[in-house]
Amino acid sequence: MSPTDDPLAWAREYTPVLQSQGDEHEDAEPLSGYTIAVATHMEAVSGCLVEALNRAGAEVLFTASEPQSTHGDVVAYLDDIDGITGFAWEGMTDEEFDDAQHELLEQEPDFILDDGCELISKCHADHPEVAKQVIGGGEQTTAGITRVEAMEEEGVLEFPVYGVNDTPMKHFFDNVHGTGESALVNVSITTNTVITGQTVVVAGYGYCGRGIARKARGLGAQTVVTEVEPRKALQAHMDGHRVMSMGEAAELGDIFITSTGTRDVLRREHFEEMQDGAQLANAGHFDVEIDLDGLEAYADDISEPKDGITRYETPDGRYLNLLANGRLVNLTGPASEGHPAEIIDTTHAMMFVTAYDLITRDHDLGPGLYAIPDRLDRDVAERKLETLDIDIDAVTQAQQEYADDWRNEGSSF
C-alpha cells in the first residue's frame, strides 16, 4: 500500500508512543468487549489514536469535535476497518455535526474520550439513560474541562472523567508547543505574510496563549497579551510581554489571536479601533471568541480575497481580515493539518491510558472530574524519552532516604 492509499502512514512514523501502546496490547486485547466513543479533530494523528484503541481490542465509534476539521480520507480509511465506525465526514454542516454525534450516542458506548465536552454534555442532556451506563470518560481540552467542571458543580455528572487537559504530558506540550506553533504557522500560511516585525496581540495567557505569545516573540514579533485573570497577567508581564486591556491593544495590533475559552473577546468596540489590514484569528476550541455577528453588522461590505480569509470593509474604509471563519485557525484553515504529530502523540497517548486505566482497573470512583494518576503521566513521559533515545538519571537510595526522612536537617554528620 502506498502512502497515498494509507493516510495514516506518515503520522504513524511520528507517533511512536501511540504505536508502542498499540503494540503492547495488540495480542492480549484488554479493551475487548468495550465500545469506546471518540470525539476529536479527525485528521491523521487522531486516526492513529482510533487505530491504537482498536488494536487493543475496543470497538471504536468516532466523530468530529469540530465540523470543519475533518479529513475525508482519514474517515474513509478508518471506516473500512472492522470494529471501527465513523460518524463524521468532510464538509459536514453544523447541523449534520450535531446529528452525527447524537447518532453515535444512540449506539450506547461504554466509554467516552472527548474534545470540548461535545459527547459528554450531549450524552447527559439528551441521552440520560446512556449516561447512566457509561463507565467513564476523558477530556482533552481546556474548554471541555470548564464544561465538565460546571456539570460536576451542578451535580449532574453521571460518571468519572479524567482531566487529560490538566496533566503535565498534555498541557506543557500540546497546549504550549502544539497550539503555539500550529496557530502561528497557519496564520502565516493562510495570509502568506510574515510574523516577524508585526505586533501580535494574544488574548488569554493560559498554556495555549503562553505558547502563542512565546513563539510569536521568537519569530521576531512585538507581543501584547490581554487577560482578565490578574495572576496570569502578571505572568505575561514577567515573561516580557506588554500587558494591557483589549481596548488599548485594539489600535496597536497587526495580528490578533484569541485563546481564552470564552466568548466575545473581540467585539465591535475593538473592531472600531483596529488598524487597516488587521488579521483576526481564533485558537480557542469554539468559534465564539470573535463576535462574528457584531463584525458582520459593523461591516459595509464582505468579500473573500483569498481562500480562508473573509474581508470585512468598515464604514470608514478599513479592511479587517478574518481567518478560517473564526474557527480554529490551526485546524480549519485551507492548509491546516493541526498540531505537529510528535506533540499530539503524547496527548493521544494520555487519552489511550485514560481509557485503559478506567476500564481495566477497579478504582471505585464515583461521578466527578479527577486528575490523571501521576503514574500514568510518568509512563507516557518515559515512553516518549525512550523514543527520543534520551537517558535520564535514577534516584539513588541515599537520595530517596533523604527525601523520605522528614527529620533530616541537612547535616552530613
Order of alpha helices (4+ residues) and beta strands (2+ residues): alpha-alpha-beta-alpha-beta-alpha-beta-alpha-beta-alpha-alpha-beta-alpha-beta-alpha-beta-alpha-beta-alpha-beta-alpha-beta-alpha-beta-alpha-beta-beta-beta-alpha-alpha-beta-alpha-alpha
